[in-house]
């Protein structure tokens, strides 16, 4: 007889599943992450947009990507990414040429819900002070790209490395 999974706790965004004496989180919605950046006059990565959140596990403030669940009214993943950028940074950037898809990751072997990661060039864009959620806006900062490597967030570091690699390859082609 094959073991069956059992829902232990049902939540709005994820369920806790028991399968073969192990417990798993199963997401009910896909995530989208955004990595805003600016470019220096020399064409190098200058600043990266981050949010600072309380990391309950480590009991300290951590820097990470802008992120949220995709909503049912997000017609595409890119529309969802732009919504996240607007809600947190106050920027509505509909020019698709400013956006770059960095890839998808899954947060566990049992997940069928990918985390889609986008980068967006906000070099000449004015950040709005007034946004829908002022608490989220207060968590958003632009930091020097050299500071990113101090993060412990592997998703954040992976997204930054993919973006950095793009600019590195572009510089070799010149």
N, C-alpha and C positions, 0 to 999 in steps of 0.2 A: 504494500500500500504506500502510495506517495504522500509525503507530508504536505499539508495544506497551510497556507498562510492564514493568520488570524489577526484581525484588526483589534488592537488593544485599546487605543485611544483615537477617537476621530476628532480632528480639528478642522478649522476653516481653511487653512492653507496646507496642512500636511496631516498624515495619519501615522501612528506608530504601529508597525506591523511586527508580529512574532512569526518567525519561520525557522524551523529546525533549531530551536533553542537559542536563537539570536533575535535581537530587536533592531529594526530599521525604521528610518524616517522615509516616508514616501510623499513627495511633493504633489500637490494637486494643481499647482499653477507653475508655469515657466517663469524663470527669472530673466531680467535683462540688466546688464551692467553698462555703465558709461564711463569712459576715461577721457575727460576734456583735457586739451593741451594747447599750449601756445608755442610758436616758433620764433626764435631769435632772428635778428637781421642777417645772421650768417647762415640761416637755414637749419639750425640745430634745435632740438627740443629744449625749450626754455623753462616753462612751468607746466605743472600737472595739477588738475583739479581733483581734490580729495574731499572726503567727508570724515569727520572725527566722530567716532561712536564709542559708547561704553562697551568694553569687552568683558562680559560677565565672568567668563571662564578665567581670564588672567587678572581680573579686577583692576583694569586700567583703561585709559583712553587709547584707542587704536585708530590708525589712518587706513582708509580703504576706498574702494570704488563707489561711485554713485550707483545705487541699485534699488530695484523694486520688482514686484511681480508684474507680469504682463496682464493688462486688463482685457475684458471681453470687447471693449470698444476700441482697442488698439488694432487697427486694420492690418498692420504688419508689425514685425519685430522692430523695424526702424522707426515707425511711428511711436511705438512704445518707448524706445530709447530716447527719442526727442521729448516725449512727455516727461520722462524721468529728469532729463536735463532741465526742462522748464520748471518743474515742480521744486527742484533743489537749487538751481543756479539762476532761475529767472530768464533763461535764454531759450528762445524758440527758433531753432535753426533748421529750416526746411530745405536748404540747399544740399542735395544729396552728395555733391562733390566734396563737401566738408567732412563727410562721415566715412569711416572705414570699419569693416567687419573684421574683428581680430580672431574670432573663432568661438567655439562652444566647448564647454566642459560639463561633466556630470559630477555631482558631489558625492555619489556613491555607486557601487556596482549594481545596486538594486533600483536606481533611479531611472525613470523613463522621461524625466523632465530636465532638459538641458538649461544651462546658464549661458545665455548668449551675450557676448562682450563686444561693444562698439567703442571706437575712439572717435573724437570729434575735434576738429581744429577751430578753436575760438579765438585765434590770434587778434583779429580786428573787431571783435564783438564786445559790446558794452554789457557788463553784468548788471542786472537789475537788482536794486536793493529791495523793492517790494515784490514779494512772491506770494503764492497761495498759502504756503505753510512757513511762517517766519521761523519756527523752531528748526525746521530742516535747513533753511537758508543759513542759520547761524552755525551749522555744522560744516558748511562748505568753505573751503579755502583753496587758493592757488599757492603751491609750494614749488621751490626750485626742483628741477628734475633730478638733480644730484642727491636730494634728500630721500627720494623714493626707495632707494636700495636699503634703507634702514628699516623698512616695514617687515613685519613678520607674517603678513598676509600673502600666502602663496598665490592665490588667485590674482591679487593686485600685482604682485611681482611678475607673474606670467604675462599678464596683459601689458604691463610696462615693457617687458623684454620684447614682446612681439612688436610693439610700436617702435621701440628703439631700433630693432633689427630692420624695420622698414626704412627708417631714416638713414641707417648705416649703409644699406644696399643702395639707396638713392644717391648717397654721397660718393660711392664707388663708381657709379655710372657716369658721373660728371667728368 
